Amino acid sequence: MQKDFVIQNKMGMHARPAAQFVKCASRFKCDIWVEKDEEPVNGKSIMGLMMLAAGRGETISITTEGEDEEQAMAELEALVTSGFGDSE
């Protein structure tokens, strides 16, 4: 599965949102990749996610592949579209 998302929280995918993403992604057995500007990184790697430097308004692509890919995508989609819980 693959879907594109626009980062909506004010500070982008900085340390806290990246940690939230990794915590969520690590609960699943499937492979999870996040891509920005044609640079894919492991969605279970906080350093990889932070290296993307995905700011507000930028688009990331999430790919899930494996036995629980649909549930993983649904939960990651909810996290990203919620703005990682940021109140802005």
VMD Tcl script that draws the C-alpha trace (Angstrom):
set ca {
  {0.00 0.00 0.00}
  {1.15 3.53 -0.71}
  {-0.42 6.88 0.17}
  {0.69 10.50 0.07}
  {0.18 12.89 2.98}
  {0.78 16.59 3.54}
  {2.51 17.43 6.81}
  {0.11 19.71 8.66}
  {1.61 20.38 12.07}
  {3.35 23.72 12.54}
  {6.89 22.43 13.18}
  {6.88 19.61 10.63}
  {8.32 16.19 11.40}
  {10.77 17.20 14.12}
  {11.94 14.91 16.95}
  {8.65 14.44 18.81}
  {6.48 13.64 15.76}
  {9.23 11.39 14.37}
  {9.35 9.52 17.69}
  {5.55 9.14 17.65}
  {5.70 7.82 14.09}
  {8.42 5.28 14.93}
  {6.58 4.15 18.07}
  {3.45 3.51 16.02}
  {5.29 1.93 13.07}
  {7.34 -0.39 15.29}
  {4.20 -2.15 16.51}
  {3.70 -3.72 13.07}
  {5.46 -6.59 11.35}
  {5.21 -5.10 7.86}
  {7.92 -3.02 6.22}
  {7.23 0.71 6.37}
  {8.95 3.27 4.17}
  {8.57 7.02 4.16}
  {9.69 9.03 1.13}
  {10.14 12.73 0.47}
  {11.73 14.18 -2.67}
  {12.46 10.66 -3.97}
  {14.49 9.80 -0.84}
  {13.06 6.73 0.93}
  {13.86 6.00 4.58}
  {12.84 3.24 6.96}
  {9.68 4.32 8.80}
  {10.93 2.56 11.92}
  {14.08 4.72 12.11}
  {13.83 8.01 13.99}
  {17.08 9.25 12.47}
  {15.90 8.40 8.97}
  {12.64 10.28 9.46}
  {14.38 13.33 10.89}
  {16.82 13.34 7.95}
  {13.87 13.86 5.60}
  {13.34 17.28 7.20}
  {9.67 17.21 6.22}
  {8.27 20.64 7.02}
  {4.73 21.92 7.21}
  {3.01 21.78 3.83}
  {5.44 19.26 2.36}
  {4.27 15.90 1.02}
  {5.53 12.55 2.24}
  {4.68 9.17 0.79}
  {4.15 6.24 3.16}
  {4.46 2.67 1.88}
  {3.50 -0.38 3.93}
  {4.23 -3.90 2.73}
  {3.51 -7.12 4.58}
  {0.94 -9.06 6.55}
  {-0.47 -6.18 8.62}
  {0.05 -3.41 6.05}
  {-3.56 -2.21 6.02}
  {-3.79 -1.72 9.78}
  {-0.36 -0.05 9.83}
  {-1.38 2.36 7.07}
  {-4.65 3.20 8.82}
  {-2.94 4.02 12.11}
  {-0.10 5.98 10.51}
  {-2.59 7.91 8.39}
  {-4.54 8.85 11.53}
  {-1.34 10.00 13.22}
  {-0.11 12.13 10.31}
  {-3.48 13.67 9.47}
  {-4.02 14.58 13.13}
  {-0.90 16.76 12.91}
  {0.80 14.41 15.41}
  {-1.47 15.80 18.10}
  {-0.07 19.33 17.83}
  {-2.64 21.88 18.92}
  {-1.75 24.42 16.18}
}
mol new
graphics top color blue
foreach p $ca { graphics top sphere $p radius 0.5 }
foreach p [lrange $ca 0 end-1] q [lrange $ca 1 end] { graphics top cylinder $p $q radius 0.2 }
display resetview
